[in-house]
């Protein structure tokens, strides 16, 4: 009999909870809607700042690419000469370190 009364009480509590659910959820809904609106405003502002920052970075990279393209007729021969000098220096330094003369008394 005790189990039957416990089940009956559980069903009664569930029915009362379902009847009161709209009244109990109204404040939760209002607070949740406020939080969603605030989050949308904050994330919208962050997205706008991110978009402006990304645009500025892309503009700077575009200008840098334009400068490199404009100076490429000068830079390519200079880089070739620097590469050739570095190659000659490396090969000459390897030869001088590999050939050691040992002096014996």
Residue pairs with C-beta under 8 A, 6 or more apart in sequence:
68 75
